[in-house]
Amino acid sequence: ITPTHRAQCTEASHCPAPAEVGHVHPEEFGAPAKVRDGVPPFTWLVDGAPRVIATRSRETLLEGLGQGFTDLTVIDASGRSSSSRIRLD
């Protein structure tokens, strides 16, 4: 997964931030994602659709992603969010 570093946060401080990940084949194994900061539980959106809901874990595996650009958003328990656009090879 190659992030394109387009992160956006709805509040200036302490927003959940998706971490960068290495090269994987998401169609075979899923794409690992990790959040730092923020207050659990977290909800992950893929291209605007909920994919993982109310997880307390800071790490998740996003399955069923295809090649190309994907928008990831993570929302924490306080309603703060952060988004990144990634490219899946």
C-alpha positions, 0 to 999 in steps of 0.5 A: 500500500502506498499512501499519498499523504492526503490526511485531513482532520476535523479538529486541530489536535489529537485526531486519530491518524492512520499510519503508513503501511508497507507493500502488501497484496490486499486482494490475497490477504487484506490490507493492514491498517493502524491508528495512533492517537484518538479514543477507542472504539474506532470505526473505519470507512473505506470509500465512505462505507463502514468497514470495521465498526466500533473496534477497540483495537488500534490495528485492523485488517481491511479485506476485500479491497481492490487495486487502485486508489482508496479513501480510508477514514477512521473515526474515534469515540469522540467523533474526531476523524482523519482520512488518507487516500492510498493506492493499492498495487 
